[in-house]
Amino acid sequence: MSLPLSGVRIVAIEQYGAGPFATQHLADLGAEVIKIENFREGGDVGRAVGPYFFGEGDSHFFEAFNRNKCSLTLDLKKPEGREVLHDLVRTADAVFNNLRGDLPVKLGLTYEQLKEANPAIVCAHLSAYGRTGSRAAWPGYDYLMQAEAGYLSVTGEPDAPPARFGLSIIDLMTGTTAAMALLAGLVQARATGVGRDLDTSLFDVALHNLAYVGTWYLNGGTVTGRDRRSAHPSLTPSQLYKTKDGWIFLMCNKEKFWGVLAEMLDRPSWITDERFCNFKARLANRDLVEQELDAALSRATTAEWLERLGGRVPAAPVYDIQQALESPFVAERQNVVEAEHPRFGKIRGVAAPVRVDEPLPARAAPDLGQDNARLFAELGYDAERVAALRESGVVQ
């Protein structure tokens, strides 16, 4: 197959969530991602993250982040391990890591340390707080970034305790950002023959995601807080409303949708009513808009309203995880895929978000060290060399 990243080889010193999520994007699109795993520690720590497991060394968590990859056991703390790494780098396009900010240089993973082996190598680094500055050696995780970057102050109901985002959104977005950075480096390296370091961090991405609310504060001093029912801070209606049997989320984020909604609810007077006729008026009267919409929407169920409003007024049901994954639209879009695992059979997962005009690969996450023999053979190592590496404790 000629997938977009076919022929691209990435050596990944990664673990847990953000880093593996980054390279899974690339592996899904055809890149060969070689996970370097320290067998002394059981490999990627994600293999042991419960509470759900397919078997020893293979958790549901690990499968969620490591589809379509290879695994090579290697101790990079030993000089012999560095030699193997350099041999791999000569065959690779990029080296990726999501280590603590002070560790890449200690393990020899920077461009300056690898360019002799391959001048075109792209070195992408994902850390908690960056590789420079006072926090370079600090460990850090998603929820900490959400707390410090202000997310907990804008999530949840106004009278409730601070609340984090329901998913590890900073890990996921930093992974996606790191994948984009790595690809940008590859574009330049292929044009010039020269690689470089590219850095991103959980903290930088968390802060960058503040986007427009950050701009509001930086230019006008406005501190955005929490609004009832997950309401948009400036657009109305754009929040949860009550139906006969639950909730519906409406987003009339263009003026034309308000008019359509008013007509469909048999309230045409709302279109010209001075309290509701534009965004500014509706924002000033948000409580009244909420009351009126609750009353109108409570005449029918969420499903009935979605049937009427779908495609005309932006609306969505409020699902739990089971409902979300079993939605008929998810089945229509083929958003759930199956990957074949040699020990556990078919493993289901969420499909890659990028579609191309041919099937994407669907291999389950690798067993620890499953690609050792193949990769050593490709590097030209004979049985004696491999035996010596095992004897010295560099490989499993």
Secondary structure as GFF3:
##gff-version 3
##sequence-region A 1 396
A	DSSP	beta_strand	9	13	.	.	.	ID=ss1
A	DSSP	alpha_helix	18	28	.	.	.	ID=ss2
A	DSSP	beta_strand	32	37	.	.	.	ID=ss3
A	DSSP	three_ten_helix	39	41	.	.	.	ID=ss4
A	DSSP	three_ten_helix	45	48	.	.	.	ID=ss5
A	DSSP	beta_strand	53	55	.	.	.	ID=ss6
A	DSSP	beta_strand	58	59	.	.	.	ID=ss7
A	DSSP	alpha_helix	60	65	.	.	.	ID=ss8
A	DSSP	beta_strand	70	73	.	.	.	ID=ss9
A	DSSP	alpha_helix	79	91	.	.	.	ID=ss10
A	DSSP	beta_strand	94	97	.	.	.	ID=ss11
A	DSSP	alpha_helix	103	106	.	.	.	ID=ss12
A	DSSP	alpha_helix	111	114	.	.	.	ID=ss13
A	DSSP	beta_strand	122	127	.	.	.	ID=ss14
A	DSSP	alpha_helix	142	148	.	.	.	ID=ss15
A	DSSP	three_ten_helix	151	153	.	.	.	ID=ss16
A	DSSP	alpha_helix	169	192	.	.	.	ID=ss17
A	DSSP	beta_strand	196	201	.	.	.	ID=ss18
A	DSSP	alpha_helix	202	208	.	.	.	ID=ss19
A	DSSP	alpha_helix	211	220	.	.	.	ID=ss20
A	DSSP	three_ten_helix	228	230	.	.	.	ID=ss21
A	DSSP	beta_strand	238	242	.	.	.	ID=ss22
A	DSSP	beta_strand	247	251	.	.	.	ID=ss23
A	DSSP	alpha_helix	255	264	.	.	.	ID=ss24
A	DSSP	three_ten_helix	268	271	.	.	.	ID=ss25
A	DSSP	alpha_helix	279	284	.	.	.	ID=ss26
A	DSSP	alpha_helix	286	297	.	.	.	ID=ss27
A	DSSP	alpha_helix	302	309	.	.	.	ID=ss28
A	DSSP	beta_strand	315	317	.	.	.	ID=ss29
A	DSSP	alpha_helix	321	325	.	.	.	ID=ss30
A	DSSP	alpha_helix	328	333	.	.	.	ID=ss31
A	DSSP	beta_strand	336	341	.	.	.	ID=ss32
A	DSSP	beta_strand	345	350	.	.	.	ID=ss33
A	DSSP	alpha_helix	372	378	.	.	.	ID=ss34
A	DSSP	alpha_helix	383	391	.	.	.	ID=ss35
###
